[in-house]
């Protein structure tokens, strides 16, 4: 995965190798009317010396307050 927009005066930089999946999901009103959650899923894949793909999925979910 490459950095989409570099900072002013900077250049693009490689952030991670082997990214095979990435998703960000926002679910409003999941817990209560003024609360939501953001879920982040990142899947990384690497091939071992025998040619077998090895995968790991990282997942995190956080509470978001929808109060204006």
N, CA, C and O atoms as CSV, one atom per row, in Angstrom:
chain,resi,resn,atom,element,x,y,z
A,1,UNK,N,N,0.853,-1.175,0.000
A,1,UNK,CA,C,0.000,0.000,0.000
A,1,UNK,C,C,0.891,1.228,0.000
A,1,UNK,O,O,1.859,1.307,0.757
A,2,UNK,N,N,0.561,2.172,-0.844
A,2,UNK,CA,C,1.339,3.407,-0.927
A,2,UNK,C,C,0.538,4.554,-0.337
A,2,UNK,O,O,-0.693,4.546,-0.343
A,3,UNK,N,N,1.247,5.515,0.162
A,3,UNK,CA,C,0.622,6.704,0.708
A,3,UNK,C,C,-0.039,7.457,-0.429
A,3,UNK,O,O,0.630,7.816,-1.397
A,4,UNK,N,N,-1.349,7.708,-0.333
A,4,UNK,CA,C,-2.110,8.350,-1.405
A,4,UNK,C,C,-1.650,9.759,-1.722
A,4,UNK,O,O,-1.273,10.043,-2.859
A,5,UNK,N,N,-1.672,10.630,-0.755
A,5,UNK,CA,C,-1.284,12.018,-0.956
A,5,UNK,C,C,-0.164,12.355,0.019
A,5,UNK,O,O,-0.377,12.350,1.231
A,6,UNK,N,N,1.023,12.646,-0.495
A,6,UNK,CA,C,2.124,12.958,0.413
A,6,UNK,C,C,1.928,14.329,1.053
A,6,UNK,O,O,1.223,15.173,0.499
A,7,UNK,N,N,2.540,14.561,2.204
A,7,UNK,CA,C,2.475,15.883,2.811
A,7,UNK,C,C,3.185,16.907,1.932
A,7,UNK,O,O,4.015,16.550,1.096
A,8,UNK,N,N,2.854,18.176,2.125
A,8,UNK,CA,C,3.469,19.242,1.336
A,8,UNK,C,C,4.988,19.145,1.427
A,8,UNK,O,O,5.549,19.073,2.521
A,9,UNK,N,N,5.644,19.145,0.278
A,9,UNK,CA,C,7.093,19.074,0.233
A,9,UNK,C,C,7.639,17.663,0.391
A,9,UNK,O,O,8.854,17.471,0.386
A,10,UNK,N,N,6.764,16.675,0.531
A,10,UNK,CA,C,7.211,15.296,0.732
A,10,UNK,C,C,7.051,14.462,-0.526
A,10,UNK,O,O,6.696,14.973,-1.588
A,11,UNK,N,N,7.313,13.199,-0.394
A,11,UNK,CA,C,7.172,12.252,-1.495
A,11,UNK,C,C,6.358,11.056,-1.011
A,11,UNK,O,O,6.221,10.836,0.193
A,12,UNK,N,N,5.812,10.276,-1.964
A,12,UNK,CA,C,5.081,9.064,-1.600
A,12,UNK,C,C,6.013,8.087,-0.901
A,12,UNK,O,O,7.212,8.049,-1.179
A,13,UNK,N,N,5.451,7.292,0.014
A,13,UNK,CA,C,6.248,6.300,0.738
A,13,UNK,C,C,5.470,4.994,0.830
A,13,UNK,O,O,4.252,4.998,1.005
A,14,UNK,N,N,6.178,3.884,0.711
A,14,UNK,CA,C,5.572,2.573,0.876
A,14,UNK,C,C,5.224,2.388,2.348
A,14,UNK,O,O,6.082,2.548,3.216
A,15,UNK,N,N,3.958,2.048,2.634
A,15,UNK,CA,C,3.521,1.886,4.014
A,15,UNK,C,C,3.482,0.431,4.452
A,15,UNK,O,O,3.728,0.127,5.619
A,16,UNK,N,N,3.170,-0.482,3.512
A,16,UNK,CA,C,3.095,-1.904,3.865
A,16,UNK,C,C,3.217,-2.757,2.617
A,16,UNK,O,O,2.768,-2.360,1.541
A,17,UNK,N,N,3.824,-3.927,2.755
A,17,UNK,CA,C,3.896,-4.919,1.683
A,17,UNK,C,C,2.872,-6.008,1.949
A,17,UNK,O,O,2.537,-6.274,3.104
A,18,UNK,N,N,2.371,-6.638,0.901
A,18,UNK,CA,C,1.508,-7.800,1.053
A,18,UNK,C,C,0.090,-7.514,1.472
A,18,UNK,O,O,-0.595,-8.417,1.953
A,19,UNK,N,N,-0.381,-6.286,1.308
A,19,UNK,CA,C,-1.762,-5.961,1.663
A,19,UNK,C,C,-2.686,-6.573,0.612
A,19,UNK,O,O,-2.612,-6.226,-0.566
A,20,UNK,N,N,-3.556,-7.488,1.048
A,20,UNK,CA,C,-4.486,-8.131,0.120
A,20,UNK,C,C,-5.928,-7.752,0.392
A,20,UNK,O,O,-6.820,-8.113,-0.376
A,21,UNK,N,N,-6.167,-7.032,1.474
A,21,UNK,CA,C,-7.516,-6.570,1.764
A,21,UNK,C,C,-7.479,-5.475,2.806
A,21,UNK,O,O,-6.665,-5.497,3.729
A,22,UNK,N,N,-8.383,-4.506,2.642
A,22,UNK,CA,C,-8.454,-3.394,3.591
A,22,UNK,C,C,-9.857,-2.815,3.530
A,22,UNK,O,O,-10.368,-2.545,2.443
A,23,UNK,N,N,-10.486,-2.619,4.686
A,23,UNK,CA,C,-11.811,-2.002,4.678
A,23,UNK,C,C,-12.012,-1.163,5.930
A,23,UNK,O,O,-11.541,-1.501,7.016
A,24,UNK,N,N,-12.719,-0.069,5.748
A,24,UNK,CA,C,-13.149,0.810,6.822
A,24,UNK,C,C,-14.667,0.876,6.728
A,24,UNK,O,O,-15.205,1.168,5.660
A,25,UNK,N,N,-15.363,0.608,7.828
A,25,UNK,CA,C,-16.818,0.620,7.826
A,25,UNK,C,C,-17.314,1.473,8.982
A,25,UNK,O,O,-16.883,1.303,10.122
A,26,UNK,N,N,-18.225,2.393,8.679
A,26,UNK,CA,C,-18.849,3.214,9.718
A,26,UNK,C,C,-20.301,2.787,9.851
A,26,UNK,O,O,-21.041,2.783,8.867
A,27,UNK,N,N,-20.712,2.429,11.059
A,27,UNK,CA,C,-22.090,2.035,11.333
A,27,UNK,C,C,-22.700,3.013,12.330
A,27,UNK,O,O,-22.403,2.950,13.522
A,28,UNK,N,N,-23.564,3.930,11.843
A,28,UNK,CA,C,-24.197,4.876,12.759
A,28,UNK,C,C,-25.302,4.186,13.561
A,28,UNK,O,O,-25.901,3.216,13.098
A,29,UNK,N,N,-25.557,4.679,14.733
A,29,UNK,CA,C,-26.672,4.219,15.571
A,29,UNK,C,C,-26.615,2.738,15.913
A,29,UNK,O,O,-27.661,2.112,16.082
A,30,UNK,N,N,-25.439,2.168,16.018
A,30,UNK,CA,C,-25.323,0.745,16.349
A,30,UNK,C,C,-25.598,0.515,17.835
A,30,UNK,O,O,-26.345,-0.393,18.198
A,31,UNK,N,N,-25.003,1.328,18.679
A,31,UNK,CA,C,-25.141,1.155,20.118
A,31,UNK,C,C,-26.360,1.905,20.629
A,31,UNK,O,O,-27.171,1.348,21.369
A,32,UNK,N,N,-26.492,3.141,20.244
A,32,UNK,CA,C,-27.617,3.993,20.625
A,32,UNK,C,C,-27.745,5.073,19.558
A,32,UNK,O,O,-26.920,5.149,18.647
A,33,UNK,N,N,-28.762,5.897,19.668
A,33,UNK,CA,C,-29.028,6.877,18.619
A,33,UNK,C,C,-27.863,7.827,18.381
A,33,UNK,O,O,-27.644,8.251,17.246
A,34,UNK,N,N,-27.122,8.167,19.404
A,34,UNK,CA,C,-26.025,9.128,19.242
A,34,UNK,C,C,-24.652,8.476,19.280
A,34,UNK,O,O,-23.655,9.142,19.559
A,35,UNK,N,N,-24.592,7.203,19.006
A,35,UNK,CA,C,-23.322,6.488,19.027
A,35,UNK,C,C,-23.196,5.598,17.802
A,35,UNK,O,O,-24.185,5.045,17.321
A,36,UNK,N,N,-21.988,5.463,17.307
A,36,UNK,CA,C,-21.733,4.575,16.185
A,36,UNK,C,C,-20.425,3.837,16.409
A,36,UNK,O,O,-19.764,4.013,17.432
A,37,UNK,N,N,-20.061,3.009,15.438
A,37,UNK,CA,C,-18.791,2.302,15.505
A,37,UNK,C,C,-18.069,2.402,14.169
A,37,UNK,O,O,-18.696,2.467,13.111
A,38,UNK,N,N,-16.757,2.412,14.234
A,38,UNK,CA,C,-15.916,2.336,13.045
A,38,UNK,C,C,-15.146,1.022,13.144
A,38,UNK,O,O,-14.486,0.747,14.146
A,39,UNK,N,N,-15.243,0.217,12.087
A,39,UNK,CA,C,-14.524,-1.058,12.022
A,39,UNK,C,C,-13.431,-0.943,10.969
A,39,UNK,O,O,-13.658,-0.419,9.878
A,40,UNK,N,N,-12.252,-1.434,11.303
A,40,UNK,CA,C,-11.115,-1.413,10.384
A,40,UNK,C,C,-10.587,-2.840,10.265
A,40,UNK,O,O,-10.275,-3.482,11.268
A,41,UNK,N,N,-10.489,-3.334,9.019
A,41,UNK,CA,C,-9.970,-4.683,8.775
A,41,UNK,C,C,-8.831,-4.590,7.776
A,41,UNK,O,O,-8.971,-3.961,6.727
A,42,UNK,N,N,-7.707,-5.212,8.095
A,42,UNK,CA,C,-6.535,-5.224,7.228
A,42,UNK,C,C,-6.066,-6.662,7.082
A,42,UNK,O,O,-5.820,-7.342,8.079
A,43,UNK,N,N,-5.939,-7.130,5.839
A,43,UNK,CA,C,-5.459,-8.492,5.589
A,43,UNK,C,C,-4.099,-8.422,4.908
A,43,UNK,O,O,-3.921,-7.709,3.921
A,44,UNK,N,N,-3.135,-9.175,5.451
A,44,UNK,CA,C,-1.784,-9.245,4.900
A,44,UNK,C,C,-1.506,-10.679,4.477
A,44,UNK,O,O,-1.849,-11.620,5.193
A,45,UNK,N,N,-0.885,-10.845,3.312
A,45,UNK,CA,C,-0.566,-12.173,2.799
A,45,UNK,C,C,0.897,-12.230,2.398
A,45,UNK,O,O,1.432,-11.297,1.799
A,46,UNK,N,N,1.535,-13.343,2.738
A,46,UNK,CA,C,2.928,-13.591,2.372
A,46,UNK,C,C,3.032,-15.051,1.956
A,46,UNK,O,O,2.386,-15.914,2.550
A,47,UNK,N,N,3.832,-15.330,0.950
A,47,UNK,CA,C,4.019,-16.703,0.489
A,47,UNK,C,C,5.260,-17.300,1.144
A,47,UNK,O,O,6.335,-16.700,1.120
A,48,UNK,N,N,5.102,-18.494,1.734
A,48,UNK,CA,C,6.245,-19.144,2.380
A,48,UNK,C,C,7.144,-19.790,1.323
A,48,UNK,O,O,6.767,-19.828,0.151
A,49,UNK,N,N,8.319,-20.300,1.701
A,49,UNK,CA,C,9.253,-20.887,0.725
A,49,UNK,C,C,8.658,-22.041,-0.086
A,49,UNK,O,O,9.115,-22.309,-1.198
A,50,UNK,N,N,7.647,-22.725,0.453
A,50,UNK,CA,C,7.018,-23.837,-0.269
A,50,UNK,C,C,5.964,-23.348,-1.256
A,50,UNK,O,O,5.390,-24.144,-1.999
A,51,UNK,N,N,5.705,-22.034,-1.265
A,51,UNK,CA,C,4.717,-21.470,-2.181
A,51,UNK,C,C,3.311,-21.403,-1.613
A,51,UNK,O,O,2.363,-21.096,-2.336
A,52,UNK,N,N,3.167,-21.686,-0.326
A,52,UNK,CA,C,1.858,-21.638,0.320
A,52,UNK,C,C,1.602,-20.242,0.868
A,52,UNK,O,O,2.435,-19.707,1.601
A,53,UNK,N,N,0.456,-19.636,0.524
A,53,UNK,CA,C,0.164,-18.309,1.065
A,53,UNK,C,C,-0.178,-18.374,2.559
A,53,UNK,O,O,-0.931,-19.242,2.999
A,54,UNK,N,N,0.383,-17.453,3.314
A,54,UNK,CA,C,0.083,-17.328,4.740
A,54,UNK,C,C,-0.613,-15.996,4.933
A,54,UNK,O,O,-0.117,-14.961,4.490
A,55,UNK,N,N,-1.766,-16.018,5.594
A,55,UNK,CA,C,-2.560,-14.804,5.769
A,55,UNK,C,C,-2.761,-14.483,7.249
A,55,UNK,O,O,-2.837,-15.374,8.095
A,56,UNK,N,N,-2.844,-13.201,7.529
A,56,UNK,CA,C,-3.227,-12.732,8.853
A,56,UNK,C,C,-4.205,-11.574,8.642
A,56,UNK,O,O,-4.008,-10.731,7.767
A,57,UNK,N,N,-5.252,-11.549,9.452
A,57,UNK,CA,C,-6.233,-10.474,9.383
A,57,UNK,C,C,-6.213,-9.720,10.705
A,57,UNK,O,O,-6.345,-10.316,11.773
A,58,UNK,N,N,-6.049,-8.409,10.623
A,58,UNK,CA,C,-6.065,-7.540,11.793
A,58,UNK,C,C,-7.396,-6.803,11.791
A,58,UNK,O,O,-7.807,-6.266,10.763
A,59,UNK,N,N,-8.074,-6.773,12.939
A,59,UNK,CA,C,-9.390,-6.146,13.025
A,59,UNK,C,C,-9.455,-5.300,14.281
A,59,UNK,O,O,-8.989,-5.707,15.345
A,60,UNK,N,N,-10.040,-4.118,14.146
A,60,UNK,CA,C,-10.250,-3.250,15.298
A,60,UNK,C,C,-11.579,-2.533,15.128
A,60,UNK,O,O,-11.988,-2.202,14.015
A,61,UNK,N,N,-12.241,-2.300,16.245
A,61,UNK,CA,C,-13.525,-1.606,16.210
A,61,UNK,C,C,-13.520,-0.582,17.343
A,61,UNK,O,O,-13.154,-0.901,18.474
A,62,UNK,N,N,-13.926,0.645,17.033
A,62,UNK,CA,C,-13.925,1.709,18.036
A,62,UNK,C,C,-15.270,2.412,18.078
A,62,UNK,O,O,-15.995,2.460,17.084
A,63,UNK,N,N,-15.585,2.949,19.233
A,63,UNK,CA,C,-16.813,3.712,19.458
A,63,UNK,C,C,-16.633,5.134,18.936
A,63,UNK,O,O,-15.578,5.741,19.118
A,64,UNK,N,N,-17.673,5.661,18.286
A,64,UNK,CA,C,-17.646,7.031,17.783
A,64,UNK,C,C,-18.872,7.756,18.313
A,64,UNK,O,O,-19.995,7.277,18.158
A,65,UNK,N,N,-18.664,8.902,18.934
A,65,UNK,CA,C,-19.779,9.706,19.424
A,65,UNK,C,C,-20.333,10.544,18.278
A,65,UNK,O,O,-19.577,11.231,17.592
A,66,UNK,N,N,-21.643,10.495,18.065
A,66,UNK,CA,C,-22.277,11.254,16.988
A,66,UNK,C,C,-22.855,12.577,17.469
A,66,UNK,O,O,-23.681,13.177,16.781
A,67,UNK,N,N,-22.438,13.034,18.624
A,67,UNK,CA,C,-22.956,14.281,19.172
A,67,UNK,C,C,-22.376,15.448,18.382
A,67,UNK,O,O,-21.164,15.514,18.181
A,68,UNK,N,N,-23.233,16.378,17.928
A,68,UNK,CA,C,-22.722,17.521,17.142
A,68,UNK,C,C,-21.859,18.464,17.959
A,68,UNK,O,O,-21.366,19.461,17.432
